[in-house]
């Protein structure tokens, strides 16, 4: 566990998943502060589904939110959250969220949190570190909402700095940076869109890329809400980036690609976690 100290509160969770008698079990659970999980449940045979709970519902300047997930060889875990993580306006301190996701040989992690919402005047630092064995599988996404557009509230007078690093067998394969500056007297957006999302899939194959591109073509042919997207293969990691104005169509697109990938890898289409519908 971490030794962060200073103003604000610290919330940290460490979860280890191991395969026991054909079923993935949560074999080690440690937490500090209000960040915790419910007991895993099994809507799919052998796969541990876990809801990551953050009872305060929001993060303020000076707070530190640390998430550590360790999937051991051959284990398969799916994690999601019951709602958005809200980063509130800061009185001067910086809020930190650090995620470290590790998947060992032949393990499978599905990291499917709901969105981060950044209130005006929030000061936030985001870090995501993904460590994968070359034989592992990973599907994960991040969604960032700048302000609350549905309430006509925009991200102003704040700053968000983010970094994502993905390692395969301890070799850095993908690194991405994010800098959102709302201090210039205008609302911060990405190409006029207040919502951005990134979906990461490993390993990428030509067959999977073809399936996903076909699904994207079908999805956007039937949707009238403006979303822009880009699909990129970065040395075996497939990255889907979306820009939009609302959470729902971005989430719907990501969920459809998640289901198509699962269908390709495991031979069946999973049902979305029920918590997403509440």
C-alpha positions as CSV (number, residue, x, y, z in Angstrom):
1,X,0.0,0.0,0.0
2,X,1.1,3.6,-0.5
3,X,2.6,6.1,2.0
4,X,0.9,9.2,0.5
5,X,0.4,11.9,3.2
6,X,-0.6,15.5,3.3
7,X,-3.9,17.5,3.2
8,X,-7.0,15.8,2.0
9,X,-7.9,12.2,2.6
10,X,-6.4,9.1,1.1
11,X,-8.5,6.3,-0.3
12,X,-6.7,3.2,-1.6
13,X,-7.6,-0.3,-2.6
14,X,-5.6,-3.4,-3.5
15,X,-7.3,-6.4,-5.1
16,X,-5.7,-9.6,-6.2
17,X,-7.5,-12.2,-8.2
18,X,-6.4,-15.9,-8.6
19,X,-7.8,-18.9,-10.3
20,X,-9.0,-21.5,-7.8
21,X,-10.6,-24.8,-9.0
22,X,-11.8,-23.3,-12.3
23,X,-13.2,-20.1,-10.8
24,X,-11.5,-16.7,-10.3
25,X,-11.5,-15.7,-6.7
26,X,-10.7,-12.4,-4.9
27,X,-7.9,-13.8,-2.7
28,X,-6.5,-10.6,-1.3
29,X,-8.4,-7.4,-0.5
30,X,-6.9,-4.4,1.4
31,X,-8.2,-0.9,1.5
32,X,-7.6,2.4,3.2
33,X,-10.4,5.0,3.6
34,X,-13.7,4.9,1.8
35,X,-12.6,3.1,-1.4
36,X,-13.8,-0.5,-1.3
37,X,-15.5,-3.3,-3.2
38,X,-18.5,-5.6,-2.7
39,X,-18.1,-9.3,-2.7
40,X,-17.5,-10.6,-6.3
41,X,-20.4,-12.2,-8.0
42,X,-20.6,-14.6,-10.9
43,X,-23.2,-13.8,-13.6
44,X,-20.8,-15.6,-16.0
45,X,-19.3,-19.0,-15.0
46,X,-15.9,-18.6,-13.5
47,X,-15.5,-14.9,-14.1
48,X,-15.3,-12.6,-11.1
49,X,-17.4,-9.4,-11.5
50,X,-16.6,-6.7,-9.0
51,X,-18.1,-3.3,-8.3
52,X,-15.6,-0.7,-7.1
53,X,-17.3,1.6,-4.6
54,X,-16.4,5.1,-3.6
55,X,-19.1,6.1,-1.1
56,X,-18.3,9.8,-0.8
57,X,-19.1,10.1,-4.5
58,X,-16.6,12.8,-5.2
59,X,-12.9,13.9,-5.0
60,X,-11.7,17.4,-3.9
61,X,-8.4,19.1,-4.0
62,X,-5.8,17.4,-1.9
63,X,-7.5,14.0,-2.0
64,X,-5.7,10.9,-3.4
65,X,-7.5,8.0,-4.9
66,X,-5.3,5.0,-5.5
67,X,-6.5,1.8,-7.2
68,X,-4.3,-1.3,-7.6
69,X,-5.6,-4.4,-9.4
70,X,-3.5,-7.6,-9.7
71,X,-4.8,-10.4,-11.9
72,X,-2.8,-13.6,-11.5
73,X,-2.1,-16.3,-14.1
74,X,-5.2,-17.7,-15.9
75,X,-7.6,-15.6,-13.7
76,X,-10.4,-13.5,-15.3
77,X,-11.8,-10.5,-13.6
78,X,-14.3,-7.7,-14.7
79,X,-14.4,-4.5,-12.7
80,X,-16.8,-1.5,-13.1
81,X,-18.2,1.3,-11.0
82,X,-21.8,2.0,-10.0
83,X,-21.6,5.6,-11.1
84,X,-19.3,8.5,-12.3
85,X,-16.4,9.7,-10.3
86,X,-16.8,13.4,-9.7
87,X,-13.8,15.8,-9.2
88,X,-15.1,18.9,-7.5
89,X,-13.8,22.4,-7.7
90,X,-10.6,23.0,-5.8
91,X,-9.7,25.6,-3.1
92,X,-6.1,25.2,-4.1
93,X,-5.1,21.6,-3.7
94,X,-4.6,19.0,-6.4
95,X,-6.7,15.8,-6.5
96,X,-4.8,12.7,-7.6
97,X,-6.2,9.5,-9.1
98,X,-3.6,6.8,-9.7
99,X,-4.6,3.4,-11.2
100,X,-2.2,0.4,-11.5
101,X,-3.5,-2.5,-13.4
102,X,-1.4,-5.7,-13.7
103,X,-2.3,-8.9,-15.6
104,X,-0.1,-12.0,-15.5
105,X,0.4,-14.8,-18.0
106,X,-2.9,-15.9,-19.6
107,X,-4.9,-13.6,-17.3
108,X,-7.8,-11.4,-18.5
109,X,-8.8,-8.1,-17.0
110,X,-11.8,-6.1,-18.1
111,X,-11.5,-2.6,-16.6
112,X,-14.9,-0.8,-17.4
113,X,-15.4,2.1,-15.1
114,X,-18.0,4.8,-15.6
115,X,-16.9,8.3,-16.5
116,X,-14.9,10.9,-14.7
117,X,-16.7,14.3,-14.4
118,X,-14.6,17.4,-13.8
119,X,-16.4,20.3,-12.3
120,X,-15.2,23.9,-13.1
121,X,-12.1,24.9,-11.1
122,X,-11.1,21.4,-10.4
123,X,-7.3,20.7,-10.2
124,X,-6.7,17.0,-11.1
125,X,-3.8,14.7,-11.9
126,X,-4.6,11.3,-13.5
127,X,-2.2,8.4,-13.9
128,X,-2.9,5.0,-15.3
129,X,-0.2,2.3,-15.4
130,X,-1.1,-0.9,-17.2
131,X,1.3,-3.9,-16.9
132,X,0.5,-6.9,-19.2
133,X,2.1,-10.2,-19.8
134,X,2.4,-10.8,-23.6
135,X,0.0,-13.7,-23.2
136,X,-2.6,-11.7,-21.2
137,X,-5.8,-10.2,-22.5
138,X,-7.0,-6.7,-21.6
139,X,-10.1,-4.5,-22.4
140,X,-10.2,-1.2,-20.6
141,X,-11.5,2.3,-21.1
142,X,-11.4,5.8,-19.7
143,X,-14.1,8.5,-20.2
144,X,-13.6,12.1,-19.3
145,X,-16.4,14.7,-19.1
146,X,-15.3,18.3,-19.0
147,X,-17.9,20.1,-16.9
148,X,-21.6,19.1,-16.9
149,X,-22.8,20.0,-20.4
150,X,-26.3,18.8,-19.8
151,X,-26.6,21.5,-17.2
152,X,-24.9,24.0,-19.5
153,X,-21.9,24.0,-17.1
154,X,-18.5,24.0,-18.7
155,X,-15.0,23.3,-17.5
156,X,-13.5,26.7,-16.7
157,X,-10.6,27.9,-14.5
158,X,-9.3,24.4,-13.8
159,X,-6.6,22.1,-15.0
160,X,-6.4,18.4,-15.7
161,X,-3.1,16.6,-16.4
162,X,-3.2,12.9,-17.3
163,X,-0.8,10.2,-18.3
164,X,-1.4,6.6,-19.4
165,X,1.5,4.1,-19.8
166,X,1.0,0.5,-21.0
167,X,3.7,-2.1,-20.7
168,X,3.9,-5.5,-22.4
169,X,6.4,-7.8,-20.6
170,X,7.8,-4.7,-18.8
171,X,8.5,-2.9,-22.1
172,X,6.7,0.4,-22.5
173,X,4.6,0.1,-25.7
174,X,2.1,3.0,-25.4
175,X,2.2,6.3,-23.6
176,X,-0.4,9.0,-23.8
177,X,-0.7,12.4,-22.2
178,X,-3.6,14.7,-21.5
179,X,-3.6,18.4,-20.7
180,X,-6.8,20.3,-20.3
181,X,-6.4,23.9,-19.4
182,X,-9.6,25.9,-18.5
183,X,-7.7,28.9,-17.2
184,X,-7.8,31.0,-20.4
185,X,-11.1,32.6,-19.8
186,X,-13.0,30.1,-22.0
187,X,-14.5,26.7,-21.7
188,X,-12.0,23.8,-22.2
189,X,-13.1,21.3,-24.9
190,X,-11.5,18.9,-27.3
191,X,-12.3,20.1,-30.9
192,X,-15.5,21.6,-29.5
193,X,-16.5,18.4,-27.7
194,X,-16.7,18.3,-23.9
195,X,-16.5,14.5,-23.7
196,X,-13.7,12.2,-24.6
197,X,-13.1,8.5,-24.3
198,X,-10.4,6.0,-25.0
199,X,-10.8,2.2,-25.2
200,X,-7.7,-0.1,-25.1
201,X,-7.7,-3.7,-26.3
202,X,-4.9,-6.1,-26.2
203,X,-3.9,-8.2,-28.1
204,X,-4.9,-6.7,-31.4
205,X,-5.1,-9.0,-34.5
206,X,-6.1,-8.2,-38.1
207,X,-9.2,-10.3,-37.7
208,X,-10.3,-8.5,-34.5
209,X,-9.6,-5.1,-36.1
210,X,-11.8,-6.0,-39.1
211,X,-14.6,-7.1,-36.7
212,X,-14.4,-3.9,-34.7
213,X,-14.3,-1.7,-37.8
214,X,-17.4,-3.4,-39.1
215,X,-19.2,-2.8,-35.8
216,X,-18.2,0.8,-35.7
217,X,-19.5,1.3,-39.2
218,X,-22.9,-0.2,-38.1
219,X,-23.0,1.8,-34.9
220,X,-22.4,5.1,-36.6
221,X,-24.7,4.4,-39.5
222,X,-27.6,4.1,-37.0
223,X,-26.8,7.0,-34.7
224,X,-27.8,10.6,-35.2
225,X,-25.7,12.0,-32.3
226,X,-22.4,13.6,-33.4
227,X,-19.4,11.5,-32.3
228,X,-16.0,11.5,-33.9
229,X,-13.8,8.5,-33.6
230,X,-10.4,7.2,-34.5
231,X,-9.2,3.5,-34.5
232,X,-5.4,2.9,-34.2
233,X,-3.2,-0.1,-33.8
234,X,-0.2,0.8,-31.6
235,X,2.2,-2.2,-31.7
236,X,-0.5,-4.7,-30.9
237,X,-2.6,-2.5,-28.7
238,X,-5.9,-1.4,-30.3
239,X,-6.9,2.1,-29.3
240,X,-10.4,3.5,-30.0
241,X,-10.8,7.2,-29.3
242,X,-14.1,9.0,-29.2
243,X,-15.1,12.7,-29.0
244,X,-18.7,13.6,-28.2
245,X,-21.2,15.8,-26.3
246,X,-22.9,13.2,-24.1
247,X,-21.9,10.2,-22.0
248,X,-24.6,7.8,-23.2
249,X,-23.6,7.4,-26.9
250,X,-19.9,7.0,-26.0
251,X,-20.7,4.4,-23.4
252,X,-23.0,2.6,-25.8
253,X,-20.3,2.5,-28.5
254,X,-17.7,1.2,-26.0
255,X,-20.1,-1.4,-24.7
256,X,-20.8,-2.7,-28.2
257,X,-17.1,-3.0,-29.0
258,X,-16.5,-4.7,-25.7
259,X,-19.2,-7.2,-26.5
260,X,-17.9,-7.8,-30.0
261,X,-14.4,-8.4,-28.6
262,X,-15.7,-10.8,-26.0
263,X,-17.6,-12.7,-28.7
264,X,-14.5,-13.0,-30.8
265,X,-12.3,-14.1,-27.9
266,X,-14.6,-16.3,-25.9
267,X,-17.3,-17.3,-28.3
268,X,-20.3,-15.6,-26.7
269,X,-21.7,-12.1,-26.2
270,X,-21.9,-11.0,-22.5
271,X,-24.7,-9.0,-21.0
272,X,-23.8,-5.5,-19.9
273,X,-23.4,-5.2,-16.1
274,X,-26.8,-4.5,-14.5
275,X,-25.4,-1.5,-12.6
276,X,-25.0,0.4,-15.9
277,X,-28.8,0.5,-16.3
278,X,-29.5,2.0,-12.8
